[in-house]
Amino acid sequence: MKGIVEERAAMLGEYIIQSKATVRSAAKKFGVSKSTVHKDVSERLKILNPQLYREVKDVLEVNKAQRHIRGGMATKNKYKKLT
């Protein structure tokens, strides 16, 4: 029988794949820390469900490649609101 941690890891993986979510947004949705999400999807999921792990890894790689663009847009919007 799977434990709560294993179930959470699988649920996080499914959520990230379906919504193309970032680690931060998944953590907020599930009420856990970013560290917990990262550990669940990068370590626990690798052992529990390797296929799901690979799919999640692909989504997170795309998010990682785009994060500097998101950060720039957030800064741009911040200063646009101040003027």
Secondary structure as the mmCIF struct_conf table of DSSP 4:
data_model
#
loop_
_struct_conf.conf_type_id
_struct_conf.id
_struct_conf.beg_label_comp_id
_struct_conf.beg_label_asym_id
_struct_conf.beg_label_seq_id
_struct_conf.end_label_comp_id
_struct_conf.end_label_asym_id
_struct_conf.end_label_seq_id
HELX_RH_AL_P HELX_RH_AL_P1 ILE A 4 SER A 19
TURN_TY1_P TURN_TY1_P1 LYS A 20 LYS A 20
HELX_RH_AL_P HELX_RH_AL_P2 VAL A 23 PHE A 30
TURN_TY1_P TURN_TY1_P2 GLY A 31 GLY A 31
BEND BEND1 VAL A 32 VAL A 32
HELX_RH_AL_P HELX_RH_AL_P3 LYS A 34 LYS A 39
HELX_RH_PI_P HELX_RH_PI_P1 ASP A 40 ARG A 44
HELX_RH_AL_P HELX_RH_AL_P4 LEU A 45 LEU A 48
HELX_RH_AL_P HELX_RH_AL_P5 PRO A 50 LEU A 82
#
